[in-house]
Amino acid sequence: MALVDFDLVKKHLRVLHDDDDTEIAAYQAAAENIAVEHLDRPVYAAAEEIPSEADAYAMVITPAITAAILLLIGDLYENREADPTLDGDAVLPRPVRALLAPWRVWRTCTEETNETSA
């Protein structure tokens, strides 16, 4: 299930027609995935969606995470082609990082992980 309401996404993009709905839905799915992966925790649209055996870091989406997802969708919608002047920089835009930072889980490596990677 989507984290952000599709009507809100279209309102954010100022799209009044249905011609781009398939593309917008794809950008929405990608943006939500990017945000959740960056947060490194499960995010749900509502508390009742969180399963009882959920990860201890599971959370309900916040207004800041919603805003970050909307910014990512807007960027994907407006910049549909790769920018040839960029050299593969995959860093999230600063406003998106700022909105997600308070909710991001910073995990530490275990000693076992460090030993196997050496």
GROMACS elastic network, one bead per residue, 0.5 to 0.9 nm:
[ bonds ]
;  ai    aj funct       b0    kb
    1    44     6  0.85251   500
    1    45     6  0.78580   500
    2     5     6  0.69086   500
    2     6     6  0.80776   500
    2    28     6  0.81947   500
    2    29     6  0.73664   500
    2    32     6  0.78489   500
    2    44     6  0.86337   500
    2    45     6  0.72488   500
    3    29     6  0.89590   500
    3    32     6  0.70049   500
    3    43     6  0.79146   500
    3    44     6  0.64793   500
    3    46     6  0.85974   500
    3    61     6  0.71389   500
    3    66     6  0.78188   500
    3    69     6  0.89634   500
    4     7     6  0.86643   500
    4     8     6  0.71923   500
    4     9     6  0.71599   500
    4    28     6  0.81499   500
    4    32     6  0.81977   500
    4    45     6  0.73573   500
    4    61     6  0.87375   500
    4    66     6  0.65092   500
    4    69     6  0.79126   500
    4    70     6  0.82360   500
    5     8     6  0.53390   500
    5     9     6  0.64987   500
    5    10     6  0.89943   500
    6    10     6  0.63167   500
    6    11     6  0.85894   500
    6    24     6  0.86879   500
    6    25     6  0.76429   500
    6    28     6  0.82240   500
    7    10     6  0.51677   500
    7    11     6  0.61258   500
    7    12     6  0.85507   500
    8    12     6  0.60328   500
    8    13     6  0.85682   500
    8    70     6  0.86690   500
    9    12     6  0.50831   500
    9    13     6  0.62632   500
    9    14     6  0.85325   500
    9    15     6  0.87927   500
    9    24     6  0.81076   500
    9    25     6  0.89699   500
    9    28     6  0.77935   500
    9    70     6  0.64901   500
    9    73     6  0.77737   500
    9    74     6  0.85813   500
   10    13     6  0.50114   500
   10    14     6  0.59248   500
   10    15     6  0.52437   500
   10    16     6  0.72724   500
   10    17     6  0.89577   500
   10    21     6  0.84600   500
   10    24     6  0.78724   500
   11    15     6  0.62880   500
   11    16     6  0.76983   500
   12    15     6  0.78557   500
   12    70     6  0.69858   500
   12    71     6  0.87395   500
   12    74     6  0.76813   500
   13    16     6  0.88832   500
   13    70     6  0.84340   500
   13    73     6  0.82374   500
   13    74     6  0.61753   500
   13    77     6  0.80625   500
   13    78     6  0.89992   500
   15    18     6  0.79297   500
   15    20     6  0.83353   500
   17    20     6  0.74213   500
   17    21     6  0.82161   500
   18    21     6  0.53157   500
   18    22     6  0.85647   500
   19    22     6  0.78344   500
   19    23     6  0.88242   500
   20    23     6  0.53641   500
   20    24     6  0.60145   500
   20    25     6  0.85444   500
   21    24     6  0.50086   500
   21    25     6  0.59745   500
   21    26     6  0.85599   500
   22    25     6  0.51903   500
   22    26     6  0.63500   500
   22    27     6  0.87704   500
   23    26     6  0.50809   500
   23    27     6  0.62286   500
   23    28     6  0.85382   500
   23    77     6  0.80438   500
   24    27     6  0.50176   500
   24    28     6  0.60031   500
   24    29     6  0.85881   500
   24    73     6  0.76506   500
   24    76     6  0.88004   500
   24    77     6  0.69786   500
   25    29     6  0.61793   500
   25    30     6  0.85965   500
   26    29     6  0.51698   500
   26    30     6  0.62058   500
   26    31     6  0.85788   500
   27    30     6  0.50516   500
   27    31     6  0.59741   500
   27    32     6  0.84806   500
   27    72     6  0.82712   500
   27    73     6  0.55862   500
   27    74     6  0.85264   500
   27    76     6  0.62015   500
   27    77     6  0.69028   500
   28    31     6  0.51088   500
   28    32     6  0.60587   500
   28    33     6  0.84622   500
   28    69     6  0.76585   500
   28    70     6  0.80470   500
   28    72     6  0.82380   500
   28    73     6  0.56664   500
   28    76     6  0.88083   500
   29    32     6  0.52652   500
   29    33     6  0.61550   500
   29    34     6  0.86366   500
   29    73     6  0.88353   500
   30    33     6  0.50890   500
   30    34     6  0.61009   500
   30    35     6  0.86428   500
   30    72     6  0.87486   500
   30    73     6  0.80454   500
   30    76     6  0.89003   500
   31    34     6  0.50326   500
   31    35     6  0.61622   500
   31    36     6  0.85988   500
   31    68     6  0.86678   500
   31    69     6  0.56115   500
   31    70     6  0.78734   500
   31    71     6  0.86638   500
   31    72     6  0.55358   500
   31    73     6  0.57322   500
   31    76     6  0.81130   500
   32    35     6  0.51925   500
   32    36     6  0.61522   500
   32    37     6  0.85090   500
   32    66     6  0.89243   500
   32    69     6  0.59156   500
   32    70     6  0.89303   500
   32    72     6  0.84467   500
   32    73     6  0.85659   500
   33    36     6  0.52088   500
   33    37     6  0.59807   500
   33    38     6  0.84263   500
   34    37     6  0.52178   500
   34    38     6  0.60708   500
   34    39     6  0.86036   500
   34    69     6  0.84144   500
   34    72     6  0.85802   500
   35    38     6  0.51003   500
   35    39     6  0.61545   500
   35    40     6  0.85942   500
   35    65     6  0.76257   500
   35    68     6  0.75032   500
   35    69     6  0.65584   500
   35    72     6  0.85447   500
   35    96     6  0.86338   500
   35   100     6  0.75708   500
   36    39     6  0.50339   500
   36    40     6  0.60955   500
   36    41     6  0.63864   500
   36    42     6  0.66497   500
   36    43     6  0.65479   500
   36   104     6  0.89947   500
   37    41     6  0.72090   500
   37    42     6  0.85893   500
   38    41     6  0.82556   500
   38    97     6  0.88423   500
   38   100     6  0.79952   500
   38   104     6  0.69901   500
   38   105     6  0.86448   500
   39    42     6  0.81518   500
   39    43     6  0.86908   500
   39   100     6  0.68800   500
   39   101     6  0.78298   500
   39   103     6  0.64628   500
   39   105     6  0.58821   500
   39   106     6  0.84804   500
   40    57     6  0.86767   500
   40   104     6  0.64838   500
   40   105     6  0.57418   500
   40   106     6  0.78689   500
   40   107     6  0.85527   500
   41    55     6  0.77870   500
   41    56     6  0.88028   500
   41    57     6  0.56694   500
   41    58     6  0.59174   500
   41    59     6  0.77049   500
   41   103     6  0.88217   500
   41   104     6  0.75244   500
   41   105     6  0.66716   500
   42    50     6  0.88676   500
   42    54     6  0.82448   500
   42    55     6  0.72173   500
   42    57     6  0.68124   500
   42    59     6  0.64495   500
   42    60     6  0.85713   500
   43    46     6  0.89014   500
   43    50     6  0.84556   500
   43    57     6  0.87093   500
   43    58     6  0.58390   500
   43    59     6  0.50719   500
   43    60     6  0.55623   500
   43    61     6  0.58776   500
   44    47     6  0.69662   500
   44    48     6  0.87417   500
   44    49     6  0.63226   500
   44    50     6  0.64793   500
   44    58     6  0.75835   500
   44    59     6  0.62046   500
   44    61     6  0.58460   500
   45    48     6  0.87137   500
   45    49     6  0.71223   500
   45    50     6  0.88326   500
   45    59     6  0.87851   500
   45    60     6  0.57514   500
   45    61     6  0.56133   500
   45    62     6  0.88778   500
   46    49     6  0.55429   500
   46    50     6  0.73907   500
   46    59     6  0.86875   500
   46    60     6  0.56130   500
   46    61     6  0.73227   500
   47    50     6  0.56069   500
   47    51     6  0.89941   500
   47    59     6  0.76660   500
   47    60     6  0.58406   500
   48    51     6  0.77705   500
   49    60     6  0.87352   500
   50    53     6  0.83701   500
   50    54     6  0.64652   500
   50    58     6  0.72385   500
   50    59     6  0.77238   500
   50    60     6  0.80343   500
   51    54     6  0.51485   500
   51    55     6  0.88284   500
   52    55     6  0.89660   500
   53    56     6  0.86439   500
   54    57     6  0.80428   500
   54    58     6  0.63530   500
   55    58     6  0.53724   500
   56    59     6  0.86166   500
   57   105     6  0.77896   500
   59    62     6  0.86477   500
   61    64     6  0.81893   500
   61    65     6  0.61467   500
   61    66     6  0.68236   500
   62    65     6  0.52414   500
   62    66     6  0.62366   500
   62    67     6  0.86504   500
   63    67     6  0.61122   500
   63    68     6  0.86221   500
   64    67     6  0.50683   500
   64    68     6  0.62209   500
   64    69     6  0.86768   500
   64    96     6  0.89850   500
   64    99     6  0.53039   500
   64   100     6  0.68553   500
   65    69     6  0.61753   500
   65    70     6  0.85752   500
   65    96     6  0.84817   500
   65    99     6  0.63714   500
   65   100     6  0.59474   500
   65   103     6  0.82996   500
   66    69     6  0.51574   500
   66    70     6  0.61899   500
   66    71     6  0.86617   500
   67    70     6  0.50371   500
   67    71     6  0.61665   500
   67    72     6  0.86388   500
   67    96     6  0.79958   500
   67    99     6  0.74181   500
   68    71     6  0.51036   500
   68    72     6  0.62526   500
   68    73     6  0.86715   500
   68    95     6  0.74405   500
   68    97     6  0.78388   500
   68    98     6  0.85717   500
   68    99     6  0.59043   500
   68   100     6  0.68058   500
   69    72     6  0.50626   500
   69    73     6  0.61570   500
   69    74     6  0.85684   500
   69    96     6  0.77637   500
   70    73     6  0.50547   500
   70    74     6  0.61025   500
   70    75     6  0.85840   500
   71    74     6  0.50778   500
   71    75     6  0.61961   500
   71    76     6  0.86751   500
   71    93     6  0.88995   500
   71    95     6  0.82033   500
   71    96     6  0.68630   500
   72    75     6  0.50638   500
   72    76     6  0.61828   500
   72    77     6  0.85321   500
   72    92     6  0.85798   500
   72    93     6  0.82934   500
   72    96     6  0.73229   500
   73    76     6  0.50978   500
   73    77     6  0.60021   500
   73    78     6  0.85166   500
   74    77     6  0.50691   500
   74    78     6  0.60185   500
   74    79     6  0.83220   500
   75    78     6  0.52915   500
   75    79     6  0.57948   500
   75    80     6  0.83112   500
   76    79     6  0.53080   500
   76    80     6  0.59228   500
   76    81     6  0.87740   500
   77    80     6  0.59137   500
   78    81     6  0.88792   500
   79    82     6  0.73264   500
   79    83     6  0.81709   500
   81    84     6  0.88954   500
   82    85     6  0.88182   500
   82    86     6  0.82666   500
   83    86     6  0.57458   500
   83    87     6  0.87298   500
   84    87     6  0.74662   500
   86    89     6  0.65130   500
   89    92     6  0.88987   500
   91    94     6  0.84107   500
   91    97     6  0.88213   500
   92    95     6  0.83390   500
   92    96     6  0.63794   500
   92    97     6  0.61541   500
   93    96     6  0.53939   500
   93    97     6  0.63573   500
   93    98     6  0.87438   500
   94    97     6  0.51046   500
   94    98     6  0.60806   500
   94    99     6  0.86458   500
   95    98     6  0.50119   500
   95    99     6  0.62004   500
   95   100     6  0.86663   500
   96    99     6  0.51942   500
   96   100     6  0.62158   500
   96   101     6  0.84656   500
   97   100     6  0.51659   500
   97   101     6  0.57175   500
   98   101     6  0.53314   500
   98   102     6  0.78080   500
   99   102     6  0.71699   500
   99   103     6  0.83508   500
  100   103     6  0.56349   500
  100   104     6  0.62520   500
  101   104     6  0.52701   500
  101   105     6  0.87001   500
  102   105     6  0.86304   500
  109   112     6  0.80995   500
  109   113     6  0.60828   500
  109   114     6  0.66390   500
  110   113     6  0.52107   500
  110   114     6  0.63998   500
  110   115     6  0.87749   500
  111   114     6  0.50447   500
  111   115     6  0.61877   500
  111   116     6  0.87501   500
  112   115     6  0.51482   500
  112   116     6  0.63129   500
  112   117     6  0.87019   500
  113   116     6  0.53470   500
  113   117     6  0.62673   500
  113   118     6  0.87925   500
  114   117     6  0.53371   500
  114   118     6  0.63592   500
  115   118     6  0.54184   500
